[in-house]
Amino acid sequence: MGTSKQLLLLLCCLACVMGFLYRFLRMDHLDTYRFLPFNAFEQPDINISFSTLFQMNSSLLEFLKLIDWPEPSSTVTDVKFSTSPKKCDYHLLNPRDSYKVGEFLEVFITARDHNGRPKNYGGDFFQAKLHSKKLKAGVTGQVKDHGNGSYVAKFLLLWTGETEVYIRLIHSSEAVDVLKKTREHYPGKVYFNGYFLYNGSSAVAECNVQAVGNDVCTYTDPVSGDTWHCARPQKMPCHSLIYHSMGGYRKVTNKLEDSLLSASVTDKTISGSVPPINIKPDESFSDLISKLPTCRPGVYSSQPSGFYYEDYWTSLVCKGHHFPQPSAALDCLKGKDIHMFGDSTLRQWFEYLEKFIPSLNRIDLHVNYKSGPLIAVDATAGLVMRWRTHGLPIRTSKSMMSDIHYEAADLAGIGGGPHTVIVITLWAHFTTYPVIVYLERLERVRQAITSLLFRSPETTVIIKSANTGYKSIYGSDWLSLQLDILLRAAFKGMGVIILDVWDMTSCHYLPDNIHPGPPVIKNEVDLMLSYICPQK
């Protein structure tokens, strides 16, 4: 392991320890104000030390190993030495005259710089898929980095008929290095506004996950232990914080780094010499799909986790099914109490069901729509469906602080049971922070879910994975992938459902979008319903 990696790991560990001590040894000049009401009844201890989580799962170093990524062998001083999507190419390994469903196809990728010279180190971020526009079919490929500038993309052949290879360079290894460094060193590149009102006066101050300045108001959730910091406005008490909103984006990159992340070299298709491939049927493989287990907690994703055919997603993890009629979806959800905590990608699920099931009626709670809470009910069917944003940080328009709850705190107030469904996603608003910030948040959510399942083991808990669609320094697919790996690792073995939408958003024919189009959302929701109401 290189010196830079050792230093990074040491800093992460120190940050962990300091963060833990900071929660208990508040500095005298900080005015701590708890803006959520204290619950008088005894709560489970979900604010355990950060180290305890990793004693239960793995060591901190082992978690960080999961997201280890090759670094450039030397510092690049000119963009021409970085990987060029125009100069990369690929060809078929071990070509054959015919292929059958269930077989694998391998493609060899060569990375080259802007001068056309082969790279001698890895770390480029490629995404690969097989697709057929005619059949509306698609599946992701798994890309293996050989560490010397060469890569192999491996595809499972899953439908009969014609298919084509499609490979994109999302980021060069040099651009990934920029993303990694800015993530760890510039946590304030995305900042937020806190709105204070007191005795007829108002003020706006900068707020964030970590302290901003020396004179700081620190807000601690009494149940989850999550903290939020705002610069203290002059002559304003900390308890006068009323509203929250997105503040803005700070430029933290230089001219060379901007070139490495520019649109001209980001998310670009590379050319290759692989002709369209015609795939023949194989009945034995169809039999294997029919023998998949029912959709239930503890069934883990395969690679790939599924594929599209005629715009319908077929899961390779479990026996997923589709809900073409609103009545089928309503029958599945009848009597359910659904709680969704997350970002706008999860709000899309709420919006889809609200529109798809005519009898679901929204109740106007007169709140900011972007942060919620939102609620829709079907009293006759006994169905209640809620969505609200996860707690801070959240990039949203002006919202009342009292309407923004930390998901771990709300989970502590849910009794659970066989009619309760919890759906959580937590990643998109954490891409700009050091990894340690995200891991600490996962710790608190994990403990809250552990407590919920202890008191009500029949509760259905669904963790929605990250999806593709970000393409900038403030949110990149590479940054999302890093958090997604940690998200899956943190909840593995817990008796929860990890619903994989990464593949579903990376191999569809629609262009990448952080908010996927309607066909993708329908398939995501159908898969969620397959877990809530599995086929026997």
N, C-alpha and C positions, 0 to 999 in steps of 0.2 A: 504494500500500500504506500502511495506517495506521501511526501511530507504535507502537501496541501490537504490531502484527504484526512490525514491524522489530525491536523490542526482544526479542520472543520468539525470532526467528530468530537474533539476536545471542547470546542466552543459550544457545540450542541449540549454536551453533558453539563458544562458549567451553567449554560442558560437554563437548563432544566432545574438544577439545584437552586440557583438564584431565584428562579420564578417560584419555586416551592416555598423558600424562606420568605420571599416577599409577601406572600399571602398572609403569613403569620406575624411578621415583624414589620408592620407598617411604619413608614418614615413619618416623623412628627409633623412635617410641613404639609402632609397630604390630608385633605379633608374627605373622609370616607362617608358616603351617604348611600344607604340602601334604598333604591327607588322602587323595589317590589315589596309588597306587604309580607311580613314575617308570619309563617304558619305556626300556630301554637302547638299543633300536634306533632308527635315525634316523627321525623323523617329518616329514611335509610341514609347511611353515610355514603353519599355519592361524590364527596369531595376528598377522596382518599389521595394519598401522595402519588405523584406521577410515576415514581419508581415501582409502586405496587402493581400497576397495570402491566409493566413489562416483566415483572417477576411471574405474573400469572400467564403470560403469553410467551414472551421471549425477552431477550435482553434488548436494550435500546440499540446497541450496535447491530444486532441481527435484523431489527426493523429497518435500520438505515441501509443495510446491505440489500434489502429487497428493492430499493430504488437506486442502487449504485449505477452509474452511467459512465461509459468511457469518456475520457477527456482528451482534447487535442494534445499531441505530443509536444507542441511548442506554441508559444504565443504568436498569433497571426497578426501581422502588421499591415496587411493589404487584403482587401476582399477577394482579389484574384487567386489567393492561395486557399480559399475556402471551397467547399463543395459546390459545384455548379449543376443545377438541374438540367441545363442544356447539354452538358458534356457527359452526364451519367448515361449508362445504357444497361440493358439486360438481355439475356438469352435463355433458352430452354435447356435444362440439364437432362441428359439421357432421353432425348426425344424418341417417341414411338409412333407407329402408324395409327394406332387406335387406343382409346382410353375408355374405361367403364366407370360408372357411378361407384363411389366407394374407394377409388384409387386416389393416389396423391400425384400432384404435379409440382415440380420444383423449378424455380427460376433463379438464375445466378445474376446478381446485380453488381456492377462495378462502379464505384464512386470516383469521380475525377474532379479536379479543380477547374477554374475558369480558363486555364491554359491547356486543358485536355490531358493533364498528367494524372495517372492513377494515384489515389490517396494511399498512404501506407499506415493509416490508423483509422479506427472506427468511430462510433458515436453519432453518426448521421441518423436522423429520425425519418424513416420511410414508413409509409402506410401502403398496404397492398390489398387488392381485392380481385376476385373473378366476378364478371358481371355479364348480363345479357339484357340489352335494352328491349329487345323484342319480347323476351319472356318475363321482363320485370323481375329478374333474378339477380342475386348477389350474395357473396360470401367473403369474409375477410381471409387474408393469408397471414401466416405467422412468419415474421421476419427475424432471422438469426444473424447477429453481427459477429463476424469472424475476427474483428479487431485489427484487420489489416487493410481496410478499404473495400473489402468484398463482403457481400451479404447473400443469403439465400432465403427466398420467399417460398413457403410451402403451402399448397392449397389442397383442400379436400374437395374432390369432385362430387357434386351433390344433386345434379339434375341432368336429364337427358337433353340433347340438342347442342346448339352452338354456345360457346362462351369465349370471352376475351380477357386477357390479363391487363390490369390497370394498376400502375404503380406511381405513387407521388413522393416527392421529396418534400416533407413538411418543413423541416429545418436542417440546415447543415450542422455538423458537429460543433462548428465554431459558434453558430447561433445558439445552440443548446447551452454551450458554456456561458454565454451572456445571460440567458434566462436563469440558469442556476445561480450565478453570482448575484444578479440583481434581486432574485428572490430572497437570498439569505442576508444581503447587506443593505437593502433599501426597503424595509417594511412599510415606510411611510409614503411610498410612491402613489398609493391610493389613499386618500384621506377623506374625512367626513366632517360634517358640520353639526354642532350642537347648538340649539336655540334656547336661550335663557330669557325668562320673563320674571321681573320682580319689581313690585311697587310702581307699576306703570312704565318701567324702563325695560329695554330689550338689548340683547347682545348675541352675537354669533361667535362661537369659538371652535377651534379645530379639535377633533376627537379621533381616537383610534384604539386599537387593541392594546398597544403599548403606550406608555406615558409620553406626552408631548410637552416638552419644556420642564421647568423646575417647579412652577406653581400650578399644581394639578389637582383636579377633582377626580377621585377614584370611586367608581360605583361597583358594588359587589352584590351579585344576586345571592340572597340569603339561603337559597335551597341548593342551587347548582354550584355556587362558588365562582361562576364566570365573572370577569372584571372588565370594565370599560373605563377609559380615561379621557378627560377633556381638559384643555387649558382653562384655568379659572379666569373668568371675566372680572375686571376690576369692579369692586363694590357689589358683587353679585354672590349670593350664597350658592353652594353646590346644589342644594335641593331645588333650585329654580330652573333646572334643566327640564324642558317640557317636550321639545321636538328633536327629531333626528333626520338627517338627509345625507345623501351622497355629497361630498365636497368637490373633489376633482382629482386630476391625474398630474403627477409631477414627472417632468422629464428627468430621467436618471441615466440616459445613455449618451455616448459621444458619437461623433460622425461615423467612425468605423463601425461601431455597434449598430447604428441605425442602418447602415448598408447591409450588414449581415442579416438583419431582420426585415429588410424592405420587401414590399409586395412582389418585386421582380424575381426574388429567389425563394419566396415562401409559398408552400402549398402549390408546387408546380409538378405537372405530369412529366415524367421522363420517358424518352422513346426507347423502344426495344425491337427485337427481331422475332417476336413470338406471334405467329399467325393465329387466327381464330381456331379454336379446337372443338371438334365435334365429339360429344360424349355419348356412349351407348348405355342402354339400361343394364341393370344387374339386380334381379329380384331378391337375391340374398341380402343385399344391403337394405332394401325396403323392410325386410323382416326384422333387421336389427333396430330400426327406428320404431317399429311397432312394439318392441319389447322394452322401451324406455320406462323408467319408474314414473309413478304419479308425481305431480308437482307438489312438493312438501318442503318444510324446513330441513336443512342438512344435506340437500342435494346440490352439489357444487358444479360450477360451470365447467364445461369442456372447452376445448379450443379446436375449431370455432364453437361458439355457443348456439349457433343456429344459422339459418339462411333464408333468404327471400326467394319465393317462386310465385309468379303471377301476383306480386305485391302482397302476398301473405307470408308471415314469418313462421317458419317451422323450427321449433326448439329442438336442439340436440341434447338438452339437459334433462328434460322431463316431458311428459305427455301434455303439451300445451294444446289448447283448443281456442276456437274463435267464437265471438259473440256478435253475429251479423245483425241480430234484431235487438232493439231496446228491451223487449220483454225478457230475453234471455239474460241480459246484464242485470235487469231489475230482480229477476228471480234469484240470481246469485247473491245480490247485495241486500235482499230483504231481511230486515231486522238487524242490520249491521250499524255499528257506531264507528265511523271512520275518522281518524285523525291524521292529517297530513302536515308534516313539518318540513319545510325546505325552501328552495328558491323558485324562480319562475319556470324552470324546466319541470318541476313537480306541479306547479299551478296549472300547467297545460293539461295534466291528467284530470284535475278538478274541473277545468273548463270543458274538456271533452265529455266527461260523464254528465255534467250539468246540461249540456246541449243534446247529448245522445238520448238521455232518458227524459221524455217530455214531462213526466210527473214530478221530477225533481224541481223544486222551486227555491230560488235564492231568497234569503232574508237579508234585507239591507241593514247592515249594522253601522252605516254612516262612518266608515273608516276609509283610509287610503287603500285603494284596491291593490296597489302593488305590494303592500306589506300585510294586508289583511288585519284581522281575521275575516275569512269568508265562510259562509255556511249555507248549505242547501239541504232541504228536507223533503221527504215524501212521507207524510204522516200516516197515510193508509198502509204503506209498506213497512213502516217503522224504521225507515232509513234516515240516518243523519250523517252528512258528509261535511267535514271542515277542512279548510286549508289555512295555514298561516305561515308567514316567513319564519325561518329559524332565527335565532337571536343574532345580536351584533357579532361581527360586522355584516351589514347588508347594504348593498348599493341600491338605494331606492329614493323616491321623491319624499318630500317632507311628510313625516309621520309622527304621531305621538309616541313618545318613549313608552308610555304605559301600554301601548298596543303591541310592542315588540317584546316577545317573551323568549327566553332561552328554552330550547327544546328539552333539555334535561330537567329543567324546573317544571315544565308542564307535564312531562312524563311521570314525575313524582306525584302528581295529583290525579292520575288516571287509575281507576281500580282494575281495569282489564277484564278479561274473561272471554268465553268462546264467541261472543258477538262483537268483540272489539278488534279493530284492525288499525295498526299503527304503520304509517308509511313515512320514511325519513330519507332525505338526501342532503348531503353536507359536503360540498367541495368547491363549487364555482366561485364563491366569494372568499375563498382562502388561498387562491392560486398565487397571490402576490406576497404572502407572508412566509417567514422561515418555517421549515417543516415542523419544527418543535412546537410552534403555535397550534398547528393542525392536530398534531398527535395529542397534545394536552386536551384539546376540545373533544377528540374521539374518546379519550379516557372518560370524560364526564358523561358523555352520551352512553357509552358502553356500560358504565356502572348503573345509570338510570334504567337501561333496558334489563340488565341483570336483576335489579330489584323488582321491576314490573313482572318479569317472567317467574320470579320466585313466588310472588304473591298470587299470580294468575298464569299458570303455565300454558293454558289453552289460548292465550292471546296470540293473534297473528301479527308478527312484526316483519315488515318488509323494508329492506335497505335498497334503495334505488342507486345504482352505480352512476358514475360520471358518464357524460356523453361528449362526443366530439363537437367542434364548431368554433372554438376560440382560436385566434390566429394573431396575437399581438404580445407585446412585452407585459401587458396587464392581464393577460389570460390566453394561454397557449394550450394546444392539445397536448404538448409535452408536459406542461405543468399540471394539466388535468390528469394525465395518465399517471404521473407520480403520486398524486393524492388518491387516485382510484386504487392503485396497488395497496396503499396503506389502509384505505377504507375496507377493502375486502379482507385483508389480513387481520385487522382489529376485530372483526365480527365473525371470523371463521370459528366454527365449532360451538356457537352460542345457541343454536336452535332457532335462528332467525333465517329469513329468506333473503338471499342476496340476488337481486334481480338485475341481470346483466343487460344494460342497454348500450354499452360501448360498441359492441359489434353491430347492433341494430341501427346505430346512427352513422357507422363508418363504412357500410357497404350498400346503402340504398342508392338508387339512381338520382335522388334529389341532391342538390348541392349541399355541402356541409353548412349547418347553421346551428348556433347554440340553442335556438328554439326550433327543433325539427318540425318538418311539415306534417300535415294531417295524416297521411298514410302511415308515417312512422309512429306518431302518437297513438293511433288506433291499435297498432300491433303491440306497442308497449303496454297499453291498458288491458288489452286482451290477455297478455301474458300475466299481468298482475291478477286479473280475475281467475286465471287458470290455477293460481296458487290459493286464492281464497276459496274457490269451488273446484277442487281437482276432480278429474275424471277417474273413475275407479277401474 
